[in-house]
Amino acid sequence: TQLLEQSPQFLSIQEGENLTVYCNSSSVFSSLQWYRQEPGEGPVLLVTVVTGGEVKKLKRLTFQFGDARKDSSLHITAAQPGDTGLYLCAGVRSGTYKYIFGTGTRLKVLA
Amino acid sequence: DAEITQSPRHKITETGRQVTLACHQTWNHNNMFWYRQDLGHGLRLIHYSYGVQDTNKGEVSDGYSVSRSNTEDLPLTLESAASSQTSVYFCASSQGGIEKLFFGSGTQLSVL
């Protein structure tokens, strides 16, 4: 059973468009992280959110943690081909150091 | 620079053989993890360790084992490889808490 479901699974958009990726769960997490993965490499951390309702911005990327700490979203403004990759959310449940990953969203931005 | 390395990068084996994938980190991290990555499933946790002599089962541990005899290494063993274990395997480490995971570059394993 996958605790974290991401949507959409695949997304192909034109350069300059905006997009939102969702990460949903019925479980509460003490923190949530977003990673991006390039082909042939391991995932690399983009951001960590820890407080319900928290919003963090990383250039054109905006991350939000749900008020109940069960879900998160990643919004990209004016997507660029360099944003292409696999985006993964990962939650850490209270009392553990165990990272549970979402199902992933594969993004392709066309020039 | 500190790093986490996996070997081999690619491995082809036959059904029923025992296979060991190596993971070595020089971050001096207490926590180490093994994940497998399959299309549509993201990363699924196989085993993890919070320190020397500590090992724990993850979501998909059947058919896999690990041992932690020192801080730097967490080898993953497939006792009797099955075709369903064809996957890309990632090792990761972290210091703890909500610190970020550092990943290796992965091992592509094919079981024929």
gemmi code that builds the backbone of each chain (N, CA, C; Angstrom):
import gemmi

chains = {
    "A": [
        ("THR", (0.851, -1.205, 0.000), (0.000, 0.000, 0.000), (0.875, 1.239, 0.000)),
        ("GLN", (0.655, 2.096, -0.981), (1.418, 3.324, -1.098), (0.760, 4.368, -0.205)),
        ("LEU", (1.513, 4.890, 0.759), (0.931, 5.856, 1.673), (0.769, 7.223, 1.042)),
        ("LEU", (1.643, 7.534, 0.085), (1.623, 8.844, -0.553), (1.315, 8.682, -2.045)),
        ("GLU", (0.219, 9.296, -2.475), (-0.178, 9.239, -3.871), (0.081, 10.586, -4.525)),
        ("GLN", (0.747, 10.561, -5.659), (1.009, 11.793, -6.387), (0.163, 11.847, -7.642)),
        ("SER", (-0.223, 13.074, -8.007), (-0.946, 13.270, -9.254), (-0.540, 14.599, -9.875)),
        ("PRO", (-0.491, 14.668, -11.207), (-0.660, 13.530, -12.107), (0.584, 12.655, -12.121)),
        ("GLN", (0.479, 11.496, -12.725), (1.629, 10.608, -12.834), (2.576, 11.092, -13.932)),
        ("PHE", (2.004, 11.603, -15.013), (2.785, 12.145, -16.125), (2.238, 13.514, -16.492)),
        ("LEU", (3.126, 14.388, -16.934), (2.704, 15.724, -17.336), (3.651, 16.221, -18.413)),
        ("SER", (3.083, 16.600, -19.559), (3.875, 17.147, -20.647), (3.298, 18.511, -20.996)),
        ("ILE", (4.104, 19.552, -20.862), (3.600, 20.906, -21.076), (4.587, 21.697, -21.923)),
        ("GLN", (4.116, 22.847, -22.403), (4.966, 23.736, -23.182), (5.713, 24.686, -22.258)),
        ("GLU", (6.865, 25.090, -22.692), (7.652, 26.080, -21.954), (6.811, 27.320, -21.696)),
        ("GLY", (6.883, 27.826, -20.464), (6.146, 29.028, -20.096), (4.833, 28.763, -19.382)),
        ("GLU", (4.355, 27.534, -19.452), (3.093, 27.195, -18.774), (3.336, 26.999, -17.273)),
        ("ASN", (2.246, 27.102, -16.519), (2.284, 26.831, -15.084), (1.741, 25.429, -14.826)),
        ("LEU", (2.150, 24.829, -13.711), (1.654, 23.499, -13.387), (1.665, 23.295, -11.880)),
        ("THR", (0.835, 22.354, -11.435), (0.806, 21.983, -10.020), (0.821, 20.467, -9.902)),
        ("VAL", (1.658, 19.988, -9.007), (1.748, 18.562, -8.701), (1.266, 18.364, -7.276)),
        ("TYR", (0.478, 17.304, -7.070), (-0.122, 17.063, -5.763), (0.430, 15.781, -5.136)),
        ("CYS", (0.510, 15.817, -3.822), (1.002, 14.686, -3.032), (0.011, 14.506, -1.885)),
        ("ASN", (-0.723, 13.395, -1.889), (-1.817, 13.222, -0.935), (-1.687, 11.945, -0.127)),
        ("SER", (-2.150, 12.015, 1.107), (-2.096, 10.860, 1.991), (-3.226, 10.937, 3.008)),
        ("SER", (-3.583, 9.808, 3.568), (-4.533, 9.783, 4.675), (-3.797, 9.804, 6.011)),
        ("SER", (-2.461, 9.765, 5.948), (-1.630, 9.755, 7.158), (-1.057, 11.141, 7.426)),
        ("VAL", (-0.757, 11.388, 8.675), (-0.138, 12.642, 9.079), (1.373, 12.466, 9.101)),
        ("PHE", (2.075, 13.452, 8.588), (3.535, 13.410, 8.570), (4.106, 14.565, 9.395)),
        ("SER", (5.215, 14.302, 10.055), (5.868, 15.359, 10.819), (6.625, 16.312, 9.901)),
        ("SER", (7.020, 15.831, 8.752), (7.664, 16.678, 7.758), (7.471, 16.057, 6.389)),
        ("LEU", (7.614, 16.888, 5.372), (7.477, 16.406, 4.019), (8.555, 17.043, 3.159)),
        ("GLN", (9.131, 16.239, 2.297), (10.192, 16.728, 1.433), (9.808, 16.509, -0.030)),
        ("TRP", (10.366, 17.346, -0.886), (10.242, 17.180, -2.336), (11.638, 16.982, -2.916)),
        ("TYR", (11.732, 15.990, -3.804), (12.987, 15.685, -4.491), (12.762, 15.750, -6.005)),
        ("ARG", (13.843, 16.010, -6.738), (13.817, 15.888, -8.184), (14.892, 14.904, -8.609)),
        ("GLN", (14.540, 14.072, -9.565), (15.460, 13.028, -10.005), (15.682, 13.138, -11.513)),
        ("GLU", (16.953, 13.132, -11.912), (17.339, 13.129, -13.316), (17.619, 11.688, -13.727)),
        ("PRO", (17.508, 11.371, -15.020), (17.770, 9.993, -15.484), (19.163, 9.515, -15.093)),
        ("GLY", (19.241, 8.292, -14.562), (20.524, 7.701, -14.207), (21.128, 8.200, -12.915)),
        ("GLU", (20.391, 9.014, -12.169), (20.901, 9.559, -10.919), (19.914, 9.325, -9.788)),
        ("GLY", (20.394, 9.512, -8.550), (19.499, 9.442, -7.418), (18.763, 10.756, -7.236)),
        ("PRO", (17.658, 10.740, -6.477), (16.915, 11.984, -6.224), (17.746, 12.988, -5.442)),
        ("VAL", (17.455, 14.266, -5.676), (18.127, 15.353, -4.983), (17.074, 16.217, -4.301)),
        ("LEU", (17.329, 16.556, -3.048), (16.354, 17.322, -2.264), (16.150, 18.733, -2.827)),
        ("LEU", (14.858, 19.127, -2.925), (14.510, 20.500, -3.290), (14.146, 21.317, -2.052)),
        ("VAL", (13.283, 20.731, -1.188), (12.794, 21.493, -0.046), (12.264, 20.555, 1.026)),
        ("THR", (12.239, 21.051, 2.260), (11.596, 20.366, 3.380), (10.589, 21.319, 4.003)),
        ("VAL", (9.364, 20.848, 4.243), (8.355, 21.627, 4.956), (7.958, 20.859, 6.209)),
        ("VAL", (7.778, 21.594, 7.299), (7.526, 20.920, 8.575), (6.283, 21.413, 9.308)),
        ("THR", (5.778, 22.585, 8.974), (4.650, 23.167, 9.702), (3.405, 23.143, 8.828)),
        ("GLY", (2.270, 22.737, 9.399), (1.025, 22.751, 8.652), (0.739, 24.135, 8.088)),
        ("GLY", (0.421, 24.203, 6.797), (0.161, 25.481, 6.148), (1.400, 26.196, 5.639)),
        ("GLU", (2.556, 25.635, 5.902), (3.811, 26.281, 5.500), (3.925, 26.384, 3.988)),
        ("VAL", (4.426, 27.521, 3.536), (4.691, 27.757, 2.119), (6.164, 28.129, 1.972)),
        ("LYS", (6.848, 27.455, 1.055), (8.243, 27.787, 0.769), (8.411, 28.012, -0.722)),
        ("LYS", (9.243, 28.992, -1.054), (9.497, 29.291, -2.460), (10.967, 29.066, -2.778)),
        ("LEU", (11.190, 28.473, -3.936), (12.532, 28.236, -4.439), (12.521, 28.698, -5.888)),
        ("LYS", (12.864, 29.965, -6.096), (12.812, 30.592, -7.428), (11.402, 30.462, -8.000)),
        ("ARG", (11.200, 29.722, -9.055), (9.871, 29.608, -9.674), (9.042, 28.458, -9.084)),
        ("LEU", (9.584, 27.775, -8.090), (8.870, 26.656, -7.470), (8.299, 27.087, -6.130)),
        ("THR", (7.008, 26.768, -5.912), (6.344, 27.071, -4.652), (5.824, 25.775, -4.052)),
        ("PHE", (6.194, 25.523, -2.812), (5.813, 24.302, -2.111), (4.884, 24.670, -0.958)),
        ("GLN", (3.837, 23.869, -0.775), (2.918, 24.108, 0.327), (2.650, 22.805, 1.062)),
        ("PHE", (2.638, 22.883, 2.382), (2.288, 21.751, 3.238), (0.862, 21.977, 3.705)),
        ("GLY", (0.007, 20.961, 3.602), (-1.374, 21.115, 3.995), (-1.528, 21.428, 5.479)),
        ("ASP", (-2.627, 22.085, 5.829), (-2.861, 22.475, 7.227), (-2.815, 21.260, 8.163)),
        ("ALA", (-3.365, 20.148, 7.700), (-3.421, 18.942, 8.523), (-2.175, 18.082, 8.381)),
        ("ARG", (-1.209, 18.537, 7.624), (0.066, 17.828, 7.387), (-0.156, 16.440, 6.786)),
        ("LYS", (-1.191, 16.342, 5.913), (-1.437, 15.074, 5.225), (-1.158, 15.182, 3.727)),
        ("ASP", (-0.977, 16.415, 3.232), (-0.817, 16.586, 1.804), (0.086, 17.774, 1.512)),
        ("SER", (0.540, 17.832, 0.269), (1.436, 18.899, -0.141), (1.267, 19.138, -1.629)),
        ("SER", (1.672, 20.315, -2.066), (1.636, 20.621, -3.490), (2.913, 21.326, -3.896)),
        ("LEU", (3.226, 21.154, -5.169), (4.374, 21.820, -5.787), (3.850, 22.563, -7.006)),
        ("HIS", (4.036, 23.874, -7.028), (3.588, 24.693, -8.152), (4.813, 25.259, -8.848)),
        ("ILE", (4.847, 25.103, -10.165), (5.941, 25.669, -10.959), (5.366, 26.754, -11.859)),
        ("THR", (5.927, 27.917, -11.784), (5.509, 29.049, -12.611), (6.445, 29.168, -13.819)),
        ("ALA", (5.844, 29.360, -14.969), (6.621, 29.562, -16.203), (7.673, 28.469, -16.383)),
        ("ALA", (7.190, 27.243, -16.532), (8.087, 26.092, -16.606), (9.104, 26.235, -17.742)),
        ("GLN", (10.292, 25.690, -17.487), (11.371, 25.716, -18.467), (11.838, 24.292, -18.740)),
        ("PRO", (12.453, 24.050, -19.893), (12.934, 22.687, -20.195), (13.836, 22.110, -19.102)),
        ("GLY", (14.555, 22.960, -18.400), (15.422, 22.506, -17.313), (14.659, 21.960, -16.111)),
        ("ASP", (13.338, 22.170, -16.086), (12.510, 21.636, -14.990), (12.131, 20.179, -15.250)),
        ("THR", (12.413, 19.694, -16.442), (12.090, 18.312, -16.788), (12.748, 17.338, -15.819)),
        ("GLY", (11.956, 16.362, -15.375), (12.490, 15.369, -14.450), (11.381, 14.649, -13.722)),
        ("LEU", (11.768, 13.785, -12.814), (10.817, 13.064, -11.969), (10.765, 13.749, -10.612)),
        ("TYR", (9.574, 14.158, -10.191), (9.386, 14.834, -8.909), (8.771, 13.858, -7.919)),
        ("LEU", (9.396, 13.763, -6.769), (8.978, 12.819, -5.736), (8.749, 13.546, -4.420)),
        ("CYS", (7.618, 13.257, -3.790), (7.439, 13.746, -2.431), (7.795, 12.605, -1.469)),
        ("ALA", (8.209, 12.961, -0.278), (8.587, 11.972, 0.726), (8.165, 12.482, 2.096)),
        ("GLY", (7.460, 11.644, 2.841), (6.994, 12.024, 4.165), (7.720, 11.264, 5.253)),
        ("VAL", (7.905, 11.935, 6.374), (8.490, 11.307, 7.565), (7.420, 11.306, 8.647)),
        ("ARG", (7.110, 10.145, 9.160), (6.073, 10.058, 10.192), (6.674, 10.321, 11.561)),
        ("SER", (5.869, 10.886, 12.414), (6.319, 11.254, 13.748), (6.896, 10.057, 14.471)),
        ("GLY", (8.021, 10.240, 15.149), (8.643, 9.180, 15.925), (9.541, 8.260, 15.129)),
        ("THR", (9.684, 8.520, 13.834), (10.562, 7.692, 13.008), (11.498, 8.579, 12.197)),
        ("TYR", (12.551, 7.976, 11.674), (13.421, 8.637, 10.712), (13.244, 7.991, 9.342)),
        ("LYS", (12.068, 7.372, 9.129), (11.823, 6.591, 7.932), (11.130, 7.460, 6.896)),
        ("TYR", (11.713, 7.547, 5.703), (11.168, 8.367, 4.639), (10.319, 7.497, 3.717)),
        ("ILE", (9.030, 7.839, 3.575), (8.123, 7.125, 2.688), (7.904, 7.989, 1.456)),
        ("PHE", (8.181, 7.425, 0.285), (8.098, 8.199, -0.949), (6.760, 8.038, -1.644)),
        ("GLY", (6.403, 9.086, -2.372), (5.217, 9.052, -3.195), (5.461, 8.307, -4.489)),
        ("THR", (4.423, 8.217, -5.302), (4.454, 7.433, -6.542), (5.189, 8.146, -7.666)),
        ("GLY", (5.437, 9.456, -7.522), (6.222, 10.185, -8.507), (5.395, 10.854, -9.588)),
        ("THR", (5.866, 12.000, -10.062), (5.288, 12.708, -11.208), (6.404, 12.982, -12.203)),
        ("ARG", (6.233, 12.441, -13.379), (7.249, 12.648, -14.423), (6.834, 13.843, -15.272)),
        ("LEU", (7.654, 14.894, -15.226), (7.363, 16.138, -15.932), (8.277, 16.300, -17.132)),
        ("LYS", (7.665, 16.660, -18.260), (8.442, 16.997, -19.449), (8.015, 18.381, -19.925)),
        ("VAL", (8.965, 19.271, -20.029), (8.688, 20.624, -20.497), (9.299, 20.772, -21.876)),
        ("LEU", (8.430, 21.061, -22.842), (8.846, 21.153, -24.237), (9.209, 22.582, -24.602)),
        ("ALA", (10.324, 22.737, -25.307), (10.780, 24.074, -25.714), (9.950, 24.622, -26.861)),
    ],
    "B": [
        ("ASP", (35.624, 15.061, -0.809), (34.236, 15.321, -0.454), (33.549, 14.019, -0.043)),
        ("ALA", (32.652, 14.137, 0.931), (31.887, 12.971, 1.347), (30.953, 12.539, 0.222)),
        ("GLU", (30.655, 11.241, 0.198), (29.805, 10.738, -0.871), (29.184, 9.409, -0.452)),
        ("ILE", (28.265, 8.947, -1.302), (27.670, 7.637, -1.121), (27.766, 6.920, -2.456)),
        ("THR", (28.357, 5.749, -2.455), (28.605, 5.035, -3.694), (27.955, 3.660, -3.662)),
        ("GLN", (27.430, 3.273, -4.824), (26.805, 1.968, -4.978), (27.570, 1.180, -6.028)),
        ("SER", (27.650, -0.121, -5.810), (28.264, -0.985, -6.819), (27.604, -2.359, -6.793)),
        ("PRO", (27.511, -3.003, -7.995), (27.863, -2.427, -9.290), (26.790, -1.451, -9.781)),
        ("ARG", (27.019, -0.757, -10.874), (26.003, 0.107, -11.471), (24.985, -0.701, -12.246)),
        ("HIS", (25.437, -1.793, -12.820), (24.555, -2.680, -13.581), (24.906, -4.121, -13.230)),
        ("LYS", (23.854, -4.959, -13.125), (24.066, -6.360, -12.790), (23.002, -7.195, -13.471)),
        ("ILE", (23.440, -8.252, -14.137), (22.515, -9.226, -14.707), (22.781, -10.549, -14.012)),
        ("THR", (21.716, -11.179, -13.525), (21.868, -12.453, -12.841), (20.744, -13.389, -13.253)),
        ("GLU", (20.852, -14.625, -12.787), (19.841, -15.614, -13.121), (18.936, -15.887, -11.921)),
        ("THR", (17.743, -16.300, -12.223), (16.792, -16.671, -11.180), (17.402, -17.706, -10.245)),
        ("GLY", (17.228, -17.487, -8.930), (17.706, -18.423, -7.933), (19.079, -18.121, -7.376)),
        ("ARG", (19.834, -17.252, -8.025), (21.173, -16.924, -7.531), (21.107, -15.916, -6.390)),
        ("GLN", (22.116, -15.973, -5.521), (22.241, -14.960, -4.476), (23.029, -13.776, -5.036)),
        ("VAL", (22.514, -12.584, -4.745), (23.147, -11.360, -5.249), (23.317, -10.385, -4.098)),
        ("THR", (24.459, -9.722, -4.062), (24.679, -8.683, -3.048), (25.021, -7.368, -3.718)),
        ("LEU", (24.295, -6.337, -3.344), (24.534, -4.979, -3.833), (25.221, -4.189, -2.720)),
        ("ALA", (26.275, -3.471, -3.092), (27.054, -2.751, -2.087), (26.633, -1.288, -2.006)),
        ("CYS", (26.707, -0.746, -0.793), (26.470, 0.665, -0.540), (27.468, 1.147, 0.499)),
        ("HIS", (28.205, 2.201, 0.163), (29.247, 2.722, 1.047), (29.118, 4.237, 1.122)),
        ("GLN", (29.027, 4.757, 2.358), (28.918, 6.216, 2.509), (30.032, 6.737, 3.414)),
        ("THR", (30.504, 7.922, 3.063), (31.587, 8.541, 3.832), (31.098, 9.798, 4.555)),
        ("TRP", (29.763, 9.915, 4.713), (29.175, 11.042, 5.440), (29.219, 10.823, 6.952)),
        ("ASN", (29.497, 9.573, 7.382), (29.427, 9.207, 8.795), (27.988, 9.329, 9.317)),
        ("HIS", (27.027, 9.041, 8.446), (25.624, 9.093, 8.823), (25.217, 7.846, 9.588)),
        ("ASN", (24.336, 8.047, 10.564), (23.813, 6.895, 11.307), (22.774, 6.120, 10.504)),
        ("ASN", (21.939, 6.832, 9.764), (20.795, 6.215, 9.098), (21.107, 5.867, 7.641)),
        ("MET", (20.788, 4.642, 7.272), (20.963, 4.204, 5.891), (19.719, 3.447, 5.440)),
        ("PHE", (19.420, 3.568, 4.158), (18.176, 3.038, 3.611), (18.439, 2.365, 2.265)),
        ("TRP", (17.644, 1.353, 1.955), (17.610, 0.760, 0.634), (16.198, 0.893, 0.074)),
        ("TYR", (16.115, 1.401, -1.164), (14.848, 1.535, -1.865), (14.948, 0.819, -3.213)),
        ("ARG", (13.795, 0.406, -3.727), (13.720, -0.020, -5.107), (12.777, 0.925, -5.841)),
        ("GLN", (13.095, 1.160, -7.111), (12.301, 2.089, -7.904), (11.738, 1.377, -9.120)),
        ("ASP", (10.423, 1.387, -9.225), (9.711, 0.794, -10.344), (8.694, 1.796, -10.845)),
        ("LEU", (8.445, 1.768, -12.154), (7.522, 2.716, -12.761), (6.161, 2.637, -12.088)),
        ("GLY", (5.620, 3.782, -11.717), (4.300, 3.844, -11.106), (4.297, 3.640, -9.604)),
        ("HIS", (5.464, 3.305, -9.043), (5.538, 3.062, -7.595), (6.470, 4.027, -6.876)),
        ("GLY", (7.116, 4.906, -7.584), (8.062, 5.788, -6.925), (9.188, 4.974, -6.317)),
        ("LEU", (9.566, 5.320, -5.093), (10.595, 4.592, -4.363), (9.936, 3.837, -3.214)),
        ("ARG", (10.193, 2.555, -3.112), (9.626, 1.761, -2.030), (10.745, 1.274, -1.114)),
        ("LEU", (10.516, 1.397, 0.174), (11.529, 1.103, 1.177), (11.679, -0.398, 1.395)),
        ("ILE", (12.905, -0.893, 1.293), (13.155, -2.327, 1.450), (13.619, -2.633, 2.880)),
        ("HIS", (14.718, -2.020, 3.264), (15.277, -2.169, 4.617), (15.927, -0.850, 5.013)),
        ("TYR", (16.085, -0.667, 6.322), (16.773, 0.517, 6.787), (17.480, 0.218, 8.099)),
        ("SER", (18.430, 1.098, 8.429), (19.252, 0.907, 9.626), (19.480, 2.255, 10.287)),
        ("TYR", (19.358, 2.289, 11.611), (19.587, 3.518, 12.362), (20.976, 3.539, 13.001)),
        ("GLY", (21.754, 2.493, 12.785), (23.102, 2.462, 13.334), (23.682, 1.070, 13.266)),
        ("VAL", (24.924, 0.923, 13.707), (25.614, -0.365, 13.660), (24.817, -1.418, 14.426)),
        ("GLN", (24.678, -2.562, 13.827), (23.965, -3.724, 14.370), (22.450, -3.545, 14.384)),
        ("ASP", (21.954, -2.429, 13.882), (20.505, -2.201, 13.817), (20.011, -2.357, 12.387)),
        ("THR", (18.985, -3.190, 12.171), (18.356, -3.304, 10.858), (16.851, -3.446, 11.056)),
        ("ASN", (16.092, -2.926, 10.095), (14.638, -2.937, 10.182), (14.040, -3.214, 8.806)),
        ("LYS", (12.876, -3.866, 8.801), (12.206, -4.158, 7.546), (11.385, -2.971, 7.083)),
        ("GLY", (11.403, -2.752, 5.770), (10.561, -1.729, 5.178), (9.307, -2.353, 4.589)),
        ("GLU", (8.701, -1.624, 3.632), (7.429, -2.050, 3.044), (7.544, -3.317, 2.205)),
        ("VAL", (8.691, -3.512, 1.530), (8.819, -4.595, 0.557), (10.062, -5.414, 0.860)),
        ("SER", (10.170, -5.957, 2.056), (11.398, -6.614, 2.515), (11.500, -8.093, 2.148)),
        ("ASP", (10.405, -8.722, 1.738), (10.445, -10.164, 1.458), (11.467, -10.483, 0.375)),
        ("GLY", (12.371, -11.445, 0.671), (13.370, -11.858, -0.301), (14.665, -11.076, -0.230)),
        ("TYR", (14.720, -10.087, 0.678), (15.911, -9.246, 0.839), (16.407, -9.295, 2.289)),
        ("SER", (17.711, -9.093, 2.461), (18.266, -8.964, 3.809), (19.402, -7.944, 3.784)),
        ("VAL", (19.679, -7.359, 4.951), (20.786, -6.417, 5.104), (21.513, -6.720, 6.413)),
        ("SER", (22.732, -6.230, 6.506), (23.485, -6.302, 7.753), (24.274, -5.006, 7.895)),
        ("ARG", (24.486, -4.569, 9.126), (25.208, -3.308, 9.377), (26.300, -3.575, 10.415)),
        ("SER", (27.483, -3.857, 9.904), (28.611, -4.182, 10.783), (29.477, -2.959, 11.074)),
        ("ASN", (29.307, -1.896, 10.297), (30.031, -0.648, 10.554), (29.156, 0.518, 10.090)),
        ("THR", (29.599, 1.729, 10.346), (28.789, 2.906, 10.017), (28.702, 3.118, 8.517)),
        ("GLU", (29.761, 2.785, 7.771), (29.873, 3.174, 6.373), (29.091, 2.302, 5.395)),
        ("ASP", (28.845, 1.035, 5.741), (28.335, 0.093, 4.739), (27.002, -0.539, 5.127)),
        ("LEU", (26.130, -0.689, 4.124), (24.880, -1.419, 4.299), (24.633, -2.243, 3.035)),
        ("PRO", (25.216, -3.441, 2.946), (25.000, -4.273, 1.768), (23.596, -4.875, 1.760)),
        ("LEU", (23.025, -4.965, 0.566), (21.695, -5.549, 0.374), (21.860, -6.889, -0.331)),
        ("THR", (21.307, -7.945, 0.258), (21.410, -9.281, -0.322), (20.061, -9.788, -0.765)),
        ("LEU", (20.007, -10.277, -1.989), (18.842, -10.996, -2.492), (19.166, -12.475, -2.316)),
        ("GLU", (18.443, -13.136, -1.455), (18.784, -14.507, -1.068), (18.677, -15.472, -2.241)),
        ("SER", (17.615, -15.346, -3.022), (17.374, -16.198, -4.185), (16.634, -15.341, -5.202)),
        ("ALA", (17.388, -14.753, -6.112), (16.834, -13.732, -6.997), (15.641, -14.241, -7.799)),
        ("ALA", (14.640, -13.374, -7.914), (13.427, -13.673, -8.686), (13.232, -12.583, -9.743)),
        ("SER", (12.526, -12.921, -10.811), (12.316, -11.949, -11.891), (11.590, -10.701, -11.392)),
        ("SER", (10.763, -10.871, -10.360), (10.032, -9.730, -9.790), (10.962, -8.746, -9.087)),
        ("GLN", (12.206, -9.139, -8.879), (13.175, -8.258, -8.233), (14.009, -7.471, -9.249)),
        ("THR", (13.695, -7.621, -10.519), (14.295, -6.754, -11.529), (13.832, -5.330, -11.261)),
        ("SER", (14.775, -4.428, -11.055), (14.438, -3.082, -10.635), (15.701, -2.233, -10.590)),
        ("VAL", (15.507, -0.955, -10.274), (16.636, -0.084, -9.970), (16.672, 0.106, -8.456)),
        ("TYR", (17.819, -0.142, -7.879), (17.968, -0.094, -6.429), (18.795, 1.125, -6.022)),
        ("PHE", (18.260, 1.870, -5.042), (18.952, 3.059, -4.542), (19.251, 2.908, -3.066)),
        ("CYS", (20.450, 3.271, -2.718), (20.860, 3.369, -1.331), (20.885, 4.842, -0.948)),
        ("ALA", (20.532, 5.143, 0.294), (20.526, 6.527, 0.758), (20.963, 6.581, 2.213)),
        ("SER", (21.418, 7.745, 2.623), (21.793, 7.922, 4.029), (21.354, 9.295, 4.512)),
        ("SER", (21.192, 9.423, 5.812), (20.873, 10.716, 6.418), (21.408, 10.736, 7.834)),
        ("GLN", (21.589, 11.960, 8.349), (22.089, 12.089, 9.705), (20.996, 11.789, 10.725)),
        ("GLY", (19.747, 12.086, 10.343), (18.640, 11.824, 11.254), (17.657, 12.962, 11.262)),
        ("GLY", (16.611, 12.845, 12.054), (15.598, 13.880, 12.128), (14.963, 14.105, 10.788)),
        ("ILE", (14.863, 15.343, 10.371), (14.288, 15.647, 9.067), (15.370, 16.090, 8.103)),
        ("GLU", (16.583, 15.650, 8.368), (17.679, 15.957, 7.452), (17.439, 15.303, 6.105)),
        ("LYS", (18.042, 15.859, 5.073), (17.815, 15.339, 3.740), (18.494, 14.002, 3.547)),
        ("LEU", (17.950, 13.248, 2.613), (18.547, 11.992, 2.203), (19.582, 12.260, 1.121)),
        ("PHE", (20.732, 11.607, 1.256), (21.741, 11.611, 0.215), (21.666, 10.263, -0.483)),
        ("PHE", (21.512, 10.302, -1.812), (21.339, 9.072, -2.569), (22.590, 8.706, -3.357)),
        ("GLY", (22.767, 7.395, -3.527), (23.737, 6.918, -4.493), (23.156, 7.024, -5.898)),
        ("SER", (23.929, 6.603, -6.890), (23.495, 6.716, -8.286), (22.677, 5.525, -8.761)),
        ("GLY", (22.495, 4.531, -7.880), (21.620, 3.424, -8.211), (22.318, 2.233, -8.835)),
        ("THR", (21.683, 1.061, -8.687), (22.123, -0.180, -9.340), (20.959, -0.725, -10.140)),
        ("GLN", (21.175, -0.900, -11.439), (20.160, -1.498, -12.304), (20.361, -3.001, -12.255)),
        ("LEU", (19.398, -3.721, -11.682), (19.496, -5.174, -11.562), (18.481, -5.846, -12.474)),
        ("SER", (18.957, -6.770, -13.269), (18.076, -7.564, -14.127), (18.199, -9.029, -13.740)),
        ("VAL", (17.060, -9.657, -13.443), (17.031, -11.069, -13.076), (16.351, -11.828, -14.212)),
        ("LEU", (17.115, -12.678, -14.872), (16.602, -13.381, -16.062), (16.236, -14.831, -15.754)),
    ],
}
model = gemmi.Model(1)
for chain_id, residues in chains.items():
    chain = gemmi.Chain(chain_id)
    for i, (resn, *xyz) in enumerate(residues, 1):
        res = gemmi.Residue()
        res.name, res.seqid = resn, gemmi.SeqId(i, " ")
        for name, pos in zip(("N", "CA", "C"), xyz):
            atom = gemmi.Atom()
            atom.name, atom.element = name, gemmi.Element(name[0])
            atom.pos, atom.b_iso = gemmi.Position(*pos), 0.0
            res.add_atom(atom)
        chain.add_residue(res)
    model.add_chain(chain)
structure = gemmi.Structure()
structure.add_model(model)
structure.setup_entities()
